[in-house]
């Protein structure tokens, strides 16, 4: 595998400061060839490939459509890293490892103890589908870190789960492709306070915690300089 492209589903909107700082972190710490944004394209963004996408579904449907569009685009590398616009790589990574969250039944129990939601329902539906497809003890790949993806295998997973309204596509793909990988705790920071790992290789934020939280200030201080993907007056 050569140096992979990065694929980033992006919601419509003019600003998206999380994406700006995510790009700075990837430029500094995550080797890649080309960046592809799918969907929205903020006006300050430059030097990336853009795959337009009408986003008229739920956030789950929109991101699934974005991943499919990237896999079908001939310009995107056959193997790429799937990112979100709120993934920050805080330390240099030579080759992005495959990371997972552990057995899906344990992750499901974590969410079930807190609240029922469309996300939890999608997790259960994806687990049921995996069992029907012969995966008896699936892992969850729903982490807020880049995921190595092969286009053909991801398209196969998306086809297998196309009937699910809230498809956990990373998990379906990771298990059907037999990725394996190393288990880690998710890095999403949900609160504004100081309780996050300042030595972590990866961080992720909510819009609120990025703008108002200590984690957002920490990320902005780490990457103060404009990168090659920002217009000079963006």
Secondary structure as UniProt FT lines:
FT   STRAND          5..10
FT   HELIX           17..29
FT   STRAND          35..39
FT   TURN            43..44
FT   STRAND          49..51
FT   HELIX           59..72
FT   TURN            74..75
FT   STRAND          79..83
FT   TURN            85..86
FT   STRAND          87..89
FT   STRAND          99..100
FT   STRAND          102..103
FT   HELIX           104..112
FT   TURN            113..114
FT   HELIX           118..132
FT   TURN            133..134
FT   STRAND          139..140
FT   STRAND          147..150
FT   HELIX           151..160
FT   TURN            161..163
FT   TURN            165..166
FT   HELIX           169..176
FT   TURN            177..178
FT   STRAND          182..183
FT   STRAND          188..189
FT   TURN            198..199
FT   STRAND          202..205
FT   HELIX           207..212
FT   HELIX           214..222
FT   TURN            228..229
FT   TURN            232..233
//
